[in-house]
Amino acid sequence: MKVATWLIALFLCVTSVYAQENTALVEKLAKATGEDERIDAYKAVFKYYEFSQPDSARYYLEAAAKEFAAQKSKKGTASMLVLSAFLEADQGRLEMAREKHAKALAIFEGIGHKRGVATSQASLGILDVKTGNFAEAGKHFLAALKIFESINDIDGVVNTYQKLGSLNEAMNSLDKALEYYFAGIKYIEQQPVKGTKLVWIYNNIGVVYGKKGNFEEARKYFEMALAGSEGPGTIDVRLLTLNNLGLVYENLGQYDKALPYLDEAIKLAQDKNLPENFARLSVTRASIVSHTNPAAALPTLLAALDTVKRLGLRNLEADIYDNLGDTYYRLGKYKESVEAVSKLRRLEDSLMNVEKSHELMNMQAAYELEKSQTKLAQAEEQGRSSRLVRNIILSVAGALALMLVLLTIVFRKSRQLNITLKKREEELSRLNATKDRLFSIIGHDLKGPMAHIPPVLQLLNDPTISEEERTYMIETLEAHSRASIETLDKLLFWGKNQVTGARVNLSDFSVGEFLRNNTELAKAAADAKNIKVENNIPNDIRVRADASHFDFIIRNLLSNAVKFTNSGGQVKMMCDTGKETGFVTFAISDTGIGISDEKLKSLFQPFAGSSRGTADEKGTGIGLMLCKEFVEDNGGKIWAETRQGAGTTFYFTMPKASA
């Protein structure tokens, strides 16, 4: 388990201003005349008051909103909505901030203000990261980056690289995160930008090195960030850097050096009324204190949990459950420790499922591909111009006609080679995507149940636990072991078919043996729930299909029927040889809980998610997807009929054996 969470910087604004003396800012506002000058003046006043006196910041924003509304200035109205959304987010009102950013985005799009559109897209992405919507955050950030690059806005490009790095860090793609951060630094070195952007990036690079376990390198970058955060307008980055320096010393076991950094940061967050920062910093400090005094840390963690639930900060909620698991364990409260870890796993499943991770990788790859295609188009245009010049020269120099023929032959051969190369690249991309998909599934569906096993084994070795607690631990271990074996079995089937391109091995066979074997396999789970399994399929029924595929389909559908049937229920297996010409229609029905209409629509979709059985059995979410692939590979089809509370029947067809 981890002890605390590194704080990553996501809060760079597209427009940077320097804090000045209040009187000078107010005088500048009074003298400002044009629309853009008035907008910039209000922004400067807002930045001055944002953290020190938020009520004053709100007062000026309301005055600005009235002024721009009276002047029918859409640009001014949208710009103030963006600043107002920042203030709402500072105070933990994330949904209100989202509404204001969305309104600003609509206005900017309506007037064709590209920089405003990009700013709003990036700001919406920040809110999505805070609430765990990583895929949506990636869409917003990549949309913003595309616009900033198109208008050559260096500030905006650097800011968005920083945000994309933060997003990849949150999804544990650490090398990709560093790639974005150093790209941002490269831009700054080529054309220096205003504000503290370099300080933010230093902090984030330190976070990545910290997560990699390179604490000396992390400390170097954090100290560079802290040194750059001593001026005005740097409260937010200073809070993060103080937290992270505390974490470095915690990981080095130097707790006495860690706490002063956290105490300074917590006092700063209290003084500036920043509830989200205060909650995060409190969790970090409690984590450090729990090493030597877990009883003192527990009330702080529980209070922080209530705060983050109210603010809707689901990532931080997961961090608190992680720390609670450690703290309960140190206090000898083993059952509470296991419950906290279980809540953490369920929350992580909802925050970081395979589909979201895969979707973000696809978006990043698509964006990079689009950039490559643009460069290719430019190169092709240059190539066309060059060929035109060459043809003119060749038409004048008839003596070089033979050379032209030779060049044409070479060109045709090159084009054929390019076509072959393109096909190989497409095949390589498909195999690489399959590999990424398989590893993502392993990291999500296999790691989930197996992650519970080591802490439970560790608890079992503790001689102080009671017999009741020991029994509870063994039952937990057994459940997660079964889930791991089931997941591994399905992954092996799918991986063989996808990675090696396994062919369908058709043969004629009787289904009786497969039905008997799988009925025996399901017997233990069925007996435990007092479920009667009835096989009404004749042993002499013969089909033409891949025997391993048929075996998997029966085993998975029978296992699901038992899993979602209540105690005392019934599962039946039947078939019909006359329902569809040339096919045998198999049916596996249960008297279980049924399936909702919404779930039924996506039942066989890839990685549509899983549901828990009537005895809280954990599924993997890929079994029905594999069944559909295998049925269709053998020329059949699969569907389900259900009624909630009254059971479900799964049907699939297989070709009849040759006469």
VENGI-V812136 format. One record per run of one state. SS is the DSSP state (alpha for helix, beta for strand, coil for the rest). FROM is the first residue (numbers start at 0). LEN is the number of residues. If there is no record, write none. Layout:
BEGIN
SS_FROM_LEN ; SS_FROM_LEN
END
This chain:
BEGIN
coil_0_21 ; alpha_21_10 ; coil_31_3 ; alpha_34_15 ; coil_49_4 ; alpha_53_17 ; coil_70_3 ; alpha_73_17 ; coil_90_3 ; alpha_93_18 ; coil_111_2 ; alpha_113_17 ; coil_130_3 ; alpha_133_17 ; coil_150_3 ; alpha_153_17 ; coil_170_3 ; alpha_173_17 ; coil_190_6 ; alpha_196_15 ; coil_211_3 ; alpha_214_13 ; coil_227_7 ; alpha_234_17 ; coil_251_3 ; alpha_254_17 ; coil_271_3 ; alpha_274_37 ; coil_311_2 ; alpha_313_17 ; coil_330_3 ; alpha_333_18 ; coil_351_2 ; alpha_353_43 ; coil_396_1 ; alpha_397_63 ; coil_460_6 ; alpha_466_33 ; coil_499_6 ; beta_505_5 ; coil_510_1 ; alpha_511_17 ; coil_528_3 ; beta_531_4 ; coil_535_6 ; beta_541_5 ; alpha_546_17 ; coil_563_6 ; beta_569_7 ; coil_576_6 ; beta_582_8 ; coil_590_6 ; alpha_596_5 ; coil_601_21 ; alpha_622_11 ; coil_633_4 ; beta_637_6 ; coil_643_3 ; beta_646_10 ; coil_656_3
END
